[in-house]
Amino acid sequence: MKSPHPFGKVPFLIDEEVSISETLAICTYLCEKHQNVTLYPANLVEKASVNSWLSFTLTDLEAPVWGLLKHITFTPENQRSTNLMNYLREEAAKVINQIHFNTAHTWIAGNNFTLADIFLSHTLQWAKLCGLDVNTETNCYIVRTQSRPTFVKACEKNNL
């Protein structure tokens, strides 16, 4: 079966009359559609904070981390570039060190768990899989996100 995604990738969502590609677009669409979901706030100020963290995660952090993960995972060992991997590690480390948690907030963008937490913690987990170091505060944040009952349930459901 041919993927309906314009670039032949996943994820792709077909919902009634709308077709949506790309993870963030799908997630925000579903949150907006199901407004009882608190992952994407309706309040403009809260939404701005979530959007800021989403943007940071998907541009500054994900680029070097995903690049490194793809290179490690999908490039045959004899074709890997040590220079490229070192560069990506350095770039990712710089960005990871820029992350500071506001102690007045429970989560990254405020006191509610949001899409920003899902995207950030997932990308930080990729960083750890690549052997990148995270400080104790960041590691505790990752553990908290992965200790949430819905995360545990999703892992069990998907045999992870």
N, C-alpha and C positions, 0 to 999 in steps of 0.2 A: 504494500500500500504506500502510495506517495504521500509524503508529509504535506499538509495544507500550509505550513509555515512558508513564507515567501523565500526563505533561504534554506528550506529543507531541514530545519532544526526543531528541537523541542525546547521549551514547552509551547503549546499552541492551544487556545481555548476557542471553542465555538459555542456561543450561548445565544440561543434564539436568533436574532438578526445580526449579531455582532461576532466578528472573528478578531481575536487578539493574539499577537505574538509578544514574546519577551516577558520574563518573570515579573519585573516590577509593574509593568502595564497590567498584567493579569491580576496580580495581587491587589493593586489599588482599585481596579475595576470591581473585583469581588467585594472589597471592603465598602466601596461606595454603594454597590447594589444592595448589600446586606448591612444596612446602617446600624443594626444592633451589635455588630462586631466592633470591638473597641480598638482594633489594631491600627486603624487610621482615623485619627480624631476629626470631628466636624469643626471644632473650634479652630479659627484661623491661626492664632498664635501657637497653639499646640501642633497644628499641622505644619507650620513653618519649621518648627524644631525637628519634627520627624523628617520632613523633606530635606533639611540641611544634612542630617545624619545619613539619610539614604543617598544623597548626592555624594557626600564624602566617601561613603563605603563603596559605591559603584564606580567612582572615578579614581579617587586617590588610592584607595586600599585594594580594591579588587584587581585593578590592572596589573600591578606587579605580582600579586599573590597568584592570580589565575594564570598569568604567563608562566610563572615558575612551576606551578602544579602541572600545567599542560606539558611543559618541557620535560619534567621529571617522569610523568606518567605515560605520555604518548610518543616521545621521541626515543628511538632506539639508543641504547647506552653509547654505542660507538659513534653516534651522530650528535650527541649532546655537546653544547658549548659551555665550557667552564666559565668563560668570560661572561656570557649571557646570564648564566645562573647566578654568578657572583653579583652582577649588576642588579638583577631582580631581587636578590636577597637584601642587598643594601637599600634599595628603594623601598621595599616592603618594611624593613626594619625602621627606616626613618618615619614612615607613615604610622606604623604601630606605636612608635614612641610619642606621636602627637596626640594620641587618644588619652583624654583625661576625663574621668568620671566626676560629675558634680555630686558631692556627698549629700546635698539637699534632695537629690532625686533617687528614686528606687531603681529606675532604668535609665538608659542612655539619653532619652529625649524628654524625660519627665517621670511622673509617678505611675504611669500606666505602661504595661508591656505593649510594644507597637511593632509595626513592620520594620522600623529602624533596628530594633533589637534582633529580630529574626535575621535580617540581612547582615548586620554587623557581626553577630556571634557566629553565624555560618561561615563568613569569610575569615574570621579569626581562627576558626577551627581548621580551615584549609591551610592557613599559615602554620599552625602547629603541625599539621600533617607533612608540611614541607620542611620541618625541622627548625622553623623560626622560633625564636624565644619571645615570650610575652611575659610581662611583669606579673607579680602576684595578684594585683588588683584586677588586671585584665583576665587572668586565668580564673579567678573567682567569679567574674562576670560570666564567662563562658560556662562554667559549672552551674551557675544559677539558671541560665537560660536552658541548659540541657536537663536540669532537674525538674522543670515544670511538668506537671502531669500530662499535659497535651503533647509535649515533646516525647516523653517516655512512651505514651500510648502510640504515637505515630511510629516510633522506632520498633515497637513490638509488632504493630500491624504490618510493617514492611520488612520484618525479620532482620533488623539492623542491630 
